Amino acid sequence: MNLTYSKAYTELSKLVEQIEDDKIQLDTLADKVRQAKELIEFCETRLRVIDCNINSVLTEKKSNARKKDS
């Protein structure tokens, strides 16, 4: 499965609903919390990568603008 941020976030939202449900079976709670933790880590990593990519593009654009002005 090729996981994207959007898919991970959607799955995480579903897991949170399940975890918060009073009717969740204790036998599955630990597994769902583990899955949620993995999805949180994935989402955080993707957000960091996206932020770095955006900052890189903006820095490059500023650098090119300075070169044109010189």
Stockholm file with secondary structure:
# STOCKHOLM 1.0

chainA/1-70         MNLTYSKAYTELSKLVEQIEDDKIQLDTLADKVRQAKELIEFCETRLRVIDCNINSVLTEKKSNARKKDS
#=GR chainA/1-70 SS CCCCHHHHHHHHHHHHHHHHCTTCCHHHHHHHHHHHHHHHHHHHHHHHHHHHHHHHHHHHHHHHHHHHHC
#=GC SS_cons        CCCCHHHHHHHHHHHHHHHHCTTCCHHHHHHHHHHHHHHHHHHHHHHHHHHHHHHHHHHHHHHHHHHHHC
//
